[in-house]
């Protein structure tokens, strides 16, 4: 989404350290985090409407929908 970790943490209303743990796989994201990532992606001019729910929720398939 062309965001740095600090900017994404602000958008997710979480700390940068919490986001770092989520990215490292030591903490699972909450449903709020996943929904907010989808909303932010849909609002982002670089990837508007292309983030796949199956990738976001299950880690399966392509990150971007066809």
C-alpha positions as CSV (number, residue, x, y, z in Angstrom):
1,X,0.0,0.0,0.0
2,X,3.1,2.2,-0.2
3,X,2.9,2.8,3.6
4,X,5.7,2.5,6.1
5,X,5.0,0.4,9.2
6,X,4.4,3.5,11.4
7,X,1.8,4.8,9.0
8,X,0.0,1.5,8.8
9,X,0.0,1.2,12.6
10,X,-1.7,4.6,12.8
11,X,-4.3,3.4,10.3
12,X,-4.9,0.2,12.2
13,X,-5.0,2.1,15.5
14,X,-2.3,-0.1,17.0
15,X,1.3,0.4,18.1
16,X,4.1,-0.1,15.7
17,X,5.5,-2.8,18.0
18,X,2.2,-4.7,17.8
19,X,2.2,-4.4,14.0
20,X,5.8,-5.7,14.0
21,X,4.7,-8.8,16.0
22,X,1.8,-9.4,13.6
23,X,4.2,-9.1,10.6
24,X,6.7,-11.5,12.2
25,X,3.9,-14.0,12.9
26,X,4.3,-14.0,16.7
27,X,0.9,-12.4,17.2
28,X,-2.3,-13.0,15.2
29,X,-4.1,-10.0,13.8
30,X,-7.5,-9.3,15.1
31,X,-10.6,-9.3,12.9
32,X,-10.6,-5.5,13.3
33,X,-7.1,-5.4,11.9
34,X,-8.0,-7.6,8.9
35,X,-11.1,-5.6,8.1
36,X,-9.3,-2.4,8.4
37,X,-6.4,-3.6,6.1
38,X,-9.0,-4.4,3.5
39,X,-10.7,-1.0,3.8
40,X,-7.4,0.8,3.6
41,X,-6.3,-1.3,0.6
42,X,-9.6,-0.5,-1.2
43,X,-9.0,3.2,-0.5
44,X,-5.4,3.1,-1.7
45,X,-4.8,4.4,-5.2
46,X,-2.0,1.8,-5.9
47,X,-4.1,-1.3,-5.2
48,X,-7.7,-0.1,-5.0
49,X,-10.1,-3.0,-5.0
50,X,-7.5,-5.7,-5.8
51,X,-6.6,-7.2,-2.4
52,X,-7.9,-10.7,-2.2
53,X,-10.0,-11.8,0.8
54,X,-8.8,-15.3,0.4
55,X,-5.2,-14.2,0.7
56,X,-5.9,-11.8,3.5
57,X,-7.9,-14.3,5.6
58,X,-6.3,-17.6,4.7
59,X,-3.0,-16.8,3.1
60,X,-4.0,-18.8,0.0
61,X,-3.8,-17.9,-3.6
62,X,-2.6,-14.6,-5.0
63,X,-2.5,-11.5,-2.9
64,X,-4.2,-9.6,-5.7
65,X,-7.5,-10.7,-7.3
66,X,-7.5,-11.1,-11.1
